[in-house]
């Protein structure tokens, strides 16, 4: 599909969390900028007076009694539409994570926003700040379209580079008056387990000293070892003790090089949480709700948005089915070339199923991975469990 800023995303932003090592690599067309672009992203933007200086003892995602917390994680290619969606639903959103920073070669932090879009990104960030909602931007190890182990390895194994990365992240949070930082370092090896834990602990200490919050994105797994080396590298218990939020990427159970199937079956999310709450305080856990899906031909899937899925269903005259086992929508159709397609995606009903699973474990926070605009009915569904429940559910084709 085409991104908001005209970038063609072939495989963008999809993260295999259940997959064996042969699963696909993420393909984002990320344009590296100079470190000075960090300043450009925030330059001229009004300081958000209530987003910073939070106590480290009070996680941003902590839910008030009787309500759930909702975090919007918005990647840079969906920054404009994503911001418009959260602006239209302010009663639902408690925290916003623009996915707009990545690692530079020397361990410092730089902007992931394409250079030609720096000004428009700054305007969007100004709108997000005006919402008076805590901003927790994400920092990833994306380089040239992939999560790069080569980029993050020096951070983990070279003390000066680790110190530089920690200082750069902390200074970013301070200089831009962010509430904190969401860390998304992926594709680590099992042998990195101790060093990654040390890094997270030191980063947490640095941010807490500045009265900032640390969130860490982790792959979903049902036991300590998980499915591959990336899971071994992430020590749930140690990271859960150090961080203020732990965002579990509970999606991509099936992915673009797997056979067709549900993106985030509710039964699997149940098993992930059954393990997670034994080692991470439930009040720190945030469950990921994907806002996209895949269109498969054989074992080759193409990432699609909710709107694209509904358009395909309509144009081919096929009804969206509901799988009661995984609690996911799906359908099949025949393409113009005669190929048989199978589509699985996420909508408001499947999101509610996962939110309910989380609630059953005493986990009252979710984050929306907003690859693209979600099912419009999602917002009304979430609002029923947050501050201002609506009187009726909005339509959105989510049956």
VOZAZA-755154 format. One line per field, with one value per residue (C-alpha): residue number from 0; residue in three letters; chain; x negated, y negated, z. Coordinates in Angstrom, 3 decimals. Layout:
! VOZAZA-755154
pamar <- (NUM;...)
kollum <- (ALA;...)
kelo <- (A;...)
X <- (X;...)
Y <- (Y;...)
Z <- (Z;...)
***
This chain:
! VOZAZA-755154
pamar <- (0;1;2;3;4;5;6;7;8;9;10;11;12;13;14;15;16;17;18;19;20;21;22;23;24;25;26;27;28;29;30;31;32;33;34;35;36;37;38;39;40;41;42;43;44;45;46;47;48;49;50;51;52;53;54;55;56;57;58;59;60;61;62;63;64;65;66;67;68;69;70;71;72;73;74;75;76;77;78;79;80;81;82;83;84;85;86;87;88;89;90;91;92;93;94;95;96;97;98;99;100;101;102;103;104;105;106;107;108;109;110;111;112;113;114;115;116;117;118;119;120;121;122;123;124;125;126;127;128;129;130;131;132;133;134;135;136;137;138;139;140;141;142;143;144;145;146;147;148;149;150;151;152;153;154;155;156;157;158;159;160;161;162;163;164;165;166;167;168;169;170;171;172;173;174;175;176;177;178;179;180;181;182;183;184;185;186;187;188;189;190;191;192;193;194;195;196;197;198;199;200;201;202;203;204;205;206;207;208;209;210;211;212;213;214;215;216;217;218;219;220;221;222;223;224;225;226;227;228;229;230;231;232;233;234;235;236;237;238;239;240;241;242;243;244;245;246;247;248;249;250;251;252;253;254;255;256;257;258;259;260;261;262;263;264;265;266;267;268;269;270;271;272;273;274;275;276;277;278;279;280;281;282;283;284;285;286;287;288;289;290;291;292;293;294;295;296;297;298;299;300;301;302;303;304;305;306;307;308;309;310;311;312;313;314;315;316;317;318;319;320;321;322;323;324;325;326;327;328;329;330;331;332;333;334;335;336;337;338;339;340;341;342;343;344;345;346;347;348;349;350;351;352;353;354;355;356;357;358;359;360;361;362;363;364;365;366;367;368;369;370;371;372;373;374;375;376;377;378;379;380;381;382;383;384;385;386;387;388;389;390;391;392;393;394;395;396;397;398)
kollum <- (UNK;UNK;UNK;UNK;UNK;UNK;UNK;UNK;UNK;UNK;UNK;UNK;UNK;UNK;UNK;UNK;UNK;UNK;UNK;UNK;UNK;UNK;UNK;UNK;UNK;UNK;UNK;UNK;UNK;UNK;UNK;UNK;UNK;UNK;UNK;UNK;UNK;UNK;UNK;UNK;UNK;UNK;UNK;UNK;UNK;UNK;UNK;UNK;UNK;UNK;UNK;UNK;UNK;UNK;UNK;UNK;UNK;UNK;UNK;UNK;UNK;UNK;UNK;UNK;UNK;UNK;UNK;UNK;UNK;UNK;UNK;UNK;UNK;UNK;UNK;UNK;UNK;UNK;UNK;UNK;UNK;UNK;UNK;UNK;UNK;UNK;UNK;UNK;UNK;UNK;UNK;UNK;UNK;UNK;UNK;UNK;UNK;UNK;UNK;UNK;UNK;UNK;UNK;UNK;UNK;UNK;UNK;UNK;UNK;UNK;UNK;UNK;UNK;UNK;UNK;UNK;UNK;UNK;UNK;UNK;UNK;UNK;UNK;UNK;UNK;UNK;UNK;UNK;UNK;UNK;UNK;UNK;UNK;UNK;UNK;UNK;UNK;UNK;UNK;UNK;UNK;UNK;UNK;UNK;UNK;UNK;UNK;UNK;UNK;UNK;UNK;UNK;UNK;UNK;UNK;UNK;UNK;UNK;UNK;UNK;UNK;UNK;UNK;UNK;UNK;UNK;UNK;UNK;UNK;UNK;UNK;UNK;UNK;UNK;UNK;UNK;UNK;UNK;UNK;UNK;UNK;UNK;UNK;UNK;UNK;UNK;UNK;UNK;UNK;UNK;UNK;UNK;UNK;UNK;UNK;UNK;UNK;UNK;UNK;UNK;UNK;UNK;UNK;UNK;UNK;UNK;UNK;UNK;UNK;UNK;UNK;UNK;UNK;UNK;UNK;UNK;UNK;UNK;UNK;UNK;UNK;UNK;UNK;UNK;UNK;UNK;UNK;UNK;UNK;UNK;UNK;UNK;UNK;UNK;UNK;UNK;UNK;UNK;UNK;UNK;UNK;UNK;UNK;UNK;UNK;UNK;UNK;UNK;UNK;UNK;UNK;UNK;UNK;UNK;UNK;UNK;UNK;UNK;UNK;UNK;UNK;UNK;UNK;UNK;UNK;UNK;UNK;UNK;UNK;UNK;UNK;UNK;UNK;UNK;UNK;UNK;UNK;UNK;UNK;UNK;UNK;UNK;UNK;UNK;UNK;UNK;UNK;UNK;UNK;UNK;UNK;UNK;UNK;UNK;UNK;UNK;UNK;UNK;UNK;UNK;UNK;UNK;UNK;UNK;UNK;UNK;UNK;UNK;UNK;UNK;UNK;UNK;UNK;UNK;UNK;UNK;UNK;UNK;UNK;UNK;UNK;UNK;UNK;UNK;UNK;UNK;UNK;UNK;UNK;UNK;UNK;UNK;UNK;UNK;UNK;UNK;UNK;UNK;UNK;UNK;UNK;UNK;UNK;UNK;UNK;UNK;UNK;UNK;UNK;UNK;UNK;UNK;UNK;UNK;UNK;UNK;UNK;UNK;UNK;UNK;UNK;UNK;UNK;UNK;UNK;UNK;UNK;UNK;UNK;UNK;UNK;UNK;UNK;UNK;UNK;UNK;UNK;UNK;UNK;UNK;UNK;UNK;UNK;UNK;UNK;UNK;UNK;UNK;UNK;UNK;UNK;UNK;UNK;UNK;UNK;UNK;UNK;UNK;UNK)
kelo <- (A;A;A;A;A;A;A;A;A;A;A;A;A;A;A;A;A;A;A;A;A;A;A;A;A;A;A;A;A;A;A;A;A;A;A;A;A;A;A;A;A;A;A;A;A;A;A;A;A;A;A;A;A;A;A;A;A;A;A;A;A;A;A;A;A;A;A;A;A;A;A;A;A;A;A;A;A;A;A;A;A;A;A;A;A;A;A;A;A;A;A;A;A;A;A;A;A;A;A;A;A;A;A;A;A;A;A;A;A;A;A;A;A;A;A;A;A;A;A;A;A;A;A;A;A;A;A;A;A;A;A;A;A;A;A;A;A;A;A;A;A;A;A;A;A;A;A;A;A;A;A;A;A;A;A;A;A;A;A;A;A;A;A;A;A;A;A;A;A;A;A;A;A;A;A;A;A;A;A;A;A;A;A;A;A;A;A;A;A;A;A;A;A;A;A;A;A;A;A;A;A;A;A;A;A;A;A;A;A;A;A;A;A;A;A;A;A;A;A;A;A;A;A;A;A;A;A;A;A;A;A;A;A;A;A;A;A;A;A;A;A;A;A;A;A;A;A;A;A;A;A;A;A;A;A;A;A;A;A;A;A;A;A;A;A;A;A;A;A;A;A;A;A;A;A;A;A;A;A;A;A;A;A;A;A;A;A;A;A;A;A;A;A;A;A;A;A;A;A;A;A;A;A;A;A;A;A;A;A;A;A;A;A;A;A;A;A;A;A;A;A;A;A;A;A;A;A;A;A;A;A;A;A;A;A;A;A;A;A;A;A;A;A;A;A;A;A;A;A;A;A;A;A;A;A;A;A;A;A;A;A;A;A;A;A;A;A;A;A;A;A;A;A;A;A;A;A;A;A;A;A;A;A;A;A;A;A;A;A;A;A;A;A;A;A;A;A;A;A)
X <- (0.000;-1.038;-1.957;-0.576;-3.699;-3.848;-6.280;-5.535;-5.565;-5.985;-6.164;-5.954;-5.852;-4.822;-6.535;-6.522;-6.208;-5.298;-7.252;-10.168;-13.515;-12.637;-9.805;-9.995;-12.039;-10.235;-10.643;-10.216;-11.617;-13.201;-15.239;-18.131;-18.641;-21.365;-21.152;-20.204;-16.858;-15.792;-15.774;-14.025;-11.234;-10.453;-11.674;-9.142;-6.632;-4.957;-6.133;-3.519;-3.148;-1.611;-3.461;-6.770;-8.036;-6.067;-7.118;-8.914;-6.787;-3.622;-3.651;-1.976;0.180;1.510;5.285;7.647;10.015;12.832;11.365;8.854;5.886;5.461;2.167;1.943;-1.291;-1.490;-4.256;-5.656;-3.989;-0.576;-1.409;1.048;4.084;3.213;3.086;6.410;7.978;6.809;7.762;11.281;11.427;9.747;11.899;10.318;6.600;4.389;0.953;-0.515;-3.678;-4.730;-7.090;-9.525;-13.079;-15.782;-19.434;-22.305;-25.553;-27.366;-24.681;-22.934;-19.283;-18.051;-14.742;-13.153;-10.981;-11.972;-13.770;-11.151;-8.464;-10.184;-8.067;-4.761;-5.775;-6.534;-3.067;-1.479;-3.538;-2.293;1.287;0.536;-1.028;2.048;4.123;2.373;1.859;-1.508;-3.819;-6.075;-7.817;-9.298;-13.003;-13.800;-16.855;-15.562;-18.210;-17.615;-14.261;-15.017;-15.464;-19.263;-21.264;-24.455;-23.045;-22.115;-25.008;-27.476;-24.882;-24.742;-28.405;-30.475;-30.213;-30.934;-28.289;-25.783;-26.457;-26.067;-22.748;-21.401;-22.496;-21.043;-17.663;-17.492;-18.430;-15.781;-13.115;-14.293;-14.840;-11.460;-9.634;-8.351;-6.741;-9.218;-10.442;-9.189;-12.126;-11.686;-15.006;-14.377;-16.149;-18.455;-20.287;-19.961;-23.495;-22.402;-20.044;-22.240;-23.561;-20.085;-18.794;-21.715;-21.000;-17.310;-18.130;-20.622;-18.299;-15.474;-17.719;-18.755;-15.185;-13.862;-16.532;-15.103;-11.533;-10.767;-9.111;-10.441;-8.313;-9.846;-8.269;-8.695;-7.859;-4.984;-5.876;-4.245;-7.342;-10.795;-12.466;-9.762;-10.060;-13.496;-16.571;-14.745;-12.539;-15.483;-17.112;-14.207;-14.075;-10.465;-11.041;-14.122;-12.768;-9.409;-11.124;-13.091;-10.597;-7.417;-5.505;-6.001;-4.252;-3.631;-3.455;-0.575;-0.139;-1.632;-0.868;-0.534;-2.547;-3.364;-5.460;-3.405;-0.292;2.887;4.433;5.472;3.102;3.735;5.903;7.515;6.500;2.837;3.101;4.587;1.565;-0.887;0.734;1.002;-2.796;-3.464;-1.570;-3.689;-6.835;-5.650;-3.319;0.038;0.255;-2.842;-1.643;-0.189;1.418;0.881;3.899;2.905;4.877;4.183;4.073;2.830;4.100;2.527;2.044;0.600;-2.082;-2.724;-0.814;-0.484;0.164;3.524;5.453;8.938;10.355;8.608;9.945;13.509;13.103;11.882;14.813;17.250;15.701;15.561;19.021;17.965;19.101;16.693;16.724;16.143;13.883;15.166;12.031;9.562;12.254;11.054;12.636;11.626;12.818;11.732;12.043;10.819;8.513;8.667;5.915;7.861;5.691;7.396;6.905;7.446;7.681;7.380;7.439;8.320;11.438;13.320;14.815;11.488;9.885;12.601;11.993;8.331;9.177;11.547;8.838;6.489;9.122;9.574;5.928;6.155;4.364;6.150;3.976;3.777;1.771;3.030;0.387;1.812;0.273;3.230;6.552;8.502;12.071;14.123;16.162;13.017;13.192;16.749;15.895;12.867;14.799;17.172;14.265;12.601;13.792;16.906;18.913;21.091;24.802;24.542;21.897;20.684;21.045;17.926;18.455;17.021;19.429)
Y <- (0.000;-3.628;-5.417;-8.764;-10.514;-8.766;-6.016;-2.573;-0.056;3.495;5.248;2.385;2.459;6.092;7.992;11.776;12.587;16.257;17.222;19.656;18.203;18.593;16.058;12.926;9.858;6.554;4.254;0.582;-2.086;-4.038;-7.077;-7.762;-11.393;-13.234;-13.488;-17.129;-15.996;-15.175;-18.870;-19.542;-17.128;-19.036;-22.494;-25.243;-22.944;-24.246;-22.519;-20.160;-21.264;-18.097;-15.333;-15.271;-15.059;-11.978;-9.994;-6.780;-5.049;-5.835;-4.123;-6.115;-3.083;-2.637;-2.374;-4.157;-1.858;-0.605;-1.645;-0.461;-2.387;-2.803;-3.711;-4.687;-3.535;-5.414;-4.612;-7.498;-6.492;-6.690;-9.695;-12.117;-9.809;-8.212;-11.573;-12.552;-9.342;-9.875;-13.568;-12.483;-10.137;-12.022;-10.344;-6.975;-7.789;-7.921;-7.913;-8.307;-6.733;-8.197;-5.592;-8.216;-7.572;-5.001;-4.227;-6.019;-4.172;-5.690;-4.673;-8.042;-8.546;-10.042;-10.724;-7.976;-10.497;-11.055;-14.360;-15.828;-15.178;-16.710;-19.884;-18.027;-15.630;-18.565;-19.971;-16.642;-16.415;-19.890;-18.662;-15.633;-17.844;-20.058;-17.070;-17.240;-13.473;-11.981;-11.412;-8.325;-8.157;-4.856;-4.345;-1.310;0.317;0.021;-0.514;-0.459;1.252;3.973;4.338;4.388;6.524;4.826;1.476;2.610;5.013;2.211;0.757;4.089;5.068;1.875;-0.075;-3.522;-2.977;-1.766;-4.864;-7.086;-5.491;-5.835;-9.475;-10.235;-8.671;-10.430;-13.777;-13.316;-12.786;-15.836;-18.224;-17.461;-17.234;-13.739;-11.755;-8.999;-6.641;-3.399;-1.107;1.261;3.067;6.288;9.240;9.858;13.137;15.450;14.588;10.952;11.768;10.527;7.473;6.442;6.705;4.590;2.005;1.804;1.500;-1.314;-3.117;-2.873;-4.326;-7.221;-8.045;-7.697;-10.100;-12.607;-11.783;-10.075;-6.722;-3.691;-1.341;1.749;3.634;7.416;10.344;12.468;15.910;18.561;19.532;18.126;19.719;18.885;19.959;18.649;16.683;13.362;14.682;15.999;12.552;10.944;11.724;10.946;10.951;8.718;6.292;6.209;5.267;2.405;0.894;-1.022;0.514;3.801;3.826;7.372;7.602;10.067;10.241;11.872;15.386;15.905;13.625;12.979;16.116;18.489;20.388;18.296;17.991;15.624;12.752;12.810;15.729;14.999;18.418;17.641;14.217;16.033;18.364;15.463;13.601;16.751;16.868;13.124;12.411;14.979;12.902;9.328;7.294;7.163;3.403;2.997;5.186;3.621;5.932;5.170;4.932;5.007;2.870;4.706;8.170;10.228;11.270;14.659;16.545;19.841;19.038;15.515;12.791;9.073;6.694;4.948;2.475;2.936;0.671;2.655;5.924;4.596;3.217;6.607;8.347;5.928;5.837;9.638;10.132;12.363;12.057;11.642;14.798;15.056;17.779;18.538;20.446;17.603;14.883;13.352;12.198;13.818;14.555;16.111;14.762;15.498;12.887;11.560;14.006;16.945;17.277;18.245;15.662;16.042;12.930;12.709;9.324;7.498;5.461;4.041;7.390;9.226;6.356;6.540;10.287;9.679;6.793;9.081;11.749;9.128;8.014;11.615;11.608;8.261;6.526;3.262;1.622;2.092;0.469;0.084;0.867;-1.573;-0.324;-2.045;-3.504;-0.889;0.316;-2.809;-0.754;-0.126;-3.531;-3.108;0.335;-0.929;-3.912;-1.547;-0.559;-3.959;-7.396;-8.202;-5.199;-6.117;-5.371;-3.160;-1.262;-2.918;-0.951;0.370;3.732;5.592;8.480)
Z <- (0.000;-0.214;2.963;4.046;2.796;-0.566;0.465;-0.944;1.875;0.637;3.986;6.363;10.083;10.448;13.227;13.409;17.089;16.969;13.884;13.601;12.408;8.716;8.985;6.935;7.799;8.163;5.166;5.893;3.638;6.474;5.489;7.856;8.863;10.701;14.481;14.059;12.674;16.227;16.926;13.624;14.502;17.654;16.721;17.007;18.684;21.791;24.970;26.352;29.924;31.353;29.503;31.332;34.882;35.805;38.826;37.892;40.512;38.530;35.113;32.368;31.540;35.070;34.768;37.085;38.978;36.790;33.434;30.870;29.502;25.733;24.055;20.378;18.722;15.417;12.882;10.889;7.606;9.292;11.458;9.858;9.617;12.947;14.674;13.110;14.423;17.993;17.852;16.949;19.946;22.807;25.463;24.601;24.381;27.494;25.858;22.364;20.957;17.611;16.067;14.736;16.026;15.374;16.057;14.368;13.646;16.614;19.119;19.223;18.263;15.015;13.323;11.215;9.382;5.716;5.318;2.994;5.594;8.620;8.530;8.177;10.953;13.236;12.529;13.414;16.598;17.530;17.183;19.360;22.020;21.971;23.074;26.474;26.405;27.483;24.520;24.662;21.255;20.135;19.391;17.215;15.632;12.079;9.402;5.649;5.930;8.497;12.192;12.249;14.639;13.468;14.596;18.091;18.829;19.767;22.132;23.927;23.877;23.728;27.014;25.512;22.817;25.408;27.503;24.428;23.507;27.040;27.212;23.781;24.594;27.943;26.433;23.748;26.412;28.359;25.441;23.859;27.206;26.459;29.264;28.506;25.807;24.300;23.430;20.464;19.866;17.952;16.276;19.233;19.816;22.776;23.845;24.254;27.133;29.978;28.136;26.950;30.503;31.726;29.049;29.958;33.658;33.050;30.634;33.163;35.849;33.611;32.583;36.117;37.372;34.892;36.047;32.748;32.053;30.169;28.087;26.437;23.520;23.821;21.576;22.774;24.156;26.309;28.292;28.989;25.955;23.449;19.817;18.828;19.849;19.857;22.645;24.651;24.491;26.320;30.036;30.914;34.672;34.691;32.096;33.830;37.067;35.471;33.033;33.806;30.888;29.064;25.696;24.505;20.705;20.675;16.906;13.796;15.002;11.264;9.007;5.359;4.751;6.879;5.831;6.122;9.547;12.325;13.052;16.799;17.970;21.314;22.678;21.976;23.605;26.606;26.761;26.418;29.306;31.433;31.354;31.413;34.637;36.478;35.907;35.198;37.440;35.625;36.126;33.929;31.054;27.908;25.340;21.668;19.353;15.687;13.255;9.994;8.440;5.490;2.087;1.277;-1.962;-0.820;1.767;0.512;2.297;1.610;4.477;4.201;6.293;7.715;4.993;2.267;3.680;3.691;0.151;-1.102;0.537;-1.068;-4.546;-4.793;-3.357;-0.485;3.108;5.982;8.097;11.847;13.233;16.762;17.794;17.186;17.381;14.132;10.866;7.583;4.039;0.755;-2.772;-6.288;-7.792;-11.359;-12.320;-10.930;-7.828;-4.588;-1.815;1.911;4.077;7.862;9.555;12.756;13.469;16.426;17.426;17.394;19.304;21.934;22.260;23.118;25.432;27.307;27.596;29.044;31.549;32.685;33.790;35.564;32.681;31.961;29.294;25.532;22.780;19.239;16.596;14.069;10.832;9.191;10.354;12.340;12.121;12.966;15.445;17.497;19.151;20.401;21.723;23.616;24.966;26.732;28.971;29.365;30.398;28.365;27.169;24.161;24.129;21.048;19.082;15.875;12.627;10.939;9.308;12.257;12.456)
***
